[in-house]
Amino acid sequence: MSFPPSLDDVQSLIAETAGADTSATGPVLQALGQFLQIARSPDAAALQPGEVTELGDYALQLLQSLALQARDTPRSWGPAAVAVADWVMQRGGRVQTLEPVVDALAELANRTREPDRLAEITDFMERLTGACAQSVRADLELSNPGRPWRILHLNRAITATRSLDPERMVRAFDALTHALPHDAPEFFHQGMGEMERLGYPEPVRRVMADYHRRWTRPKTN
């Protein structure tokens, strides 16, 4: 499957699932199919950004429901969530239901080893951070360490590092320190440990060391 996945991939996942026991998922799959009919129709080009946001959010909530129901099966709805998010972003909408997209990107990055593909995933995460709805960007649930906005920034920084691209690292680290300043010192402390443990190339180590110095240096009066 190419990256990012397309709505055609969502259709394929629906077709693969249609032959299984759909007593629980049938209505959800039907609703997801209706989303695809609208999103893939010629009329979709006339949708306003607010309509794209609303339609995409509806589809992402459906996919989140399917993912919960499919936890004990080998089938993953993650690629479909990424495809829907990409559709929303391409049409100027905002991503409101972030969790299934973040989970899918984390799963994909964790099983990816090629720096070029990791760079593609990092770039998608960068687009996603810029396309999140204001309700997500407000980051009001600070007491919840598992909130998707936080996980997205941490995973983007990790994936950028694994892509071995210093420029992507700088952009991801700057976004992380802006969005999650309280998480930054521990992130860069752990990052320096990974530099030593995994033997990252010198250009990557220099970027990590620079941010580590800036964010873990003791404060002076």
Protein Blocks (a to p, Z undefined) as FASTA:
>chain_A
ZZdddfklmmmmmmmmmmmccklmmmmmmmmmmmmmmmmpmklmmpcfklmmmmmmmmmm
mmmmmmmmmmmpcbdfklmmmmmmmmmmmnopacfblmlmmmmmmmmmmmpcbfklmmmm
mmmmmmmmmmpcfklmnommlmlmkbfklmmmmmmmmmmmmnopaklmmmmmmmmmmmmm
mlmmmmmmmmmmmmmmnopafklmmmmmmmmmmmmgccdZZ
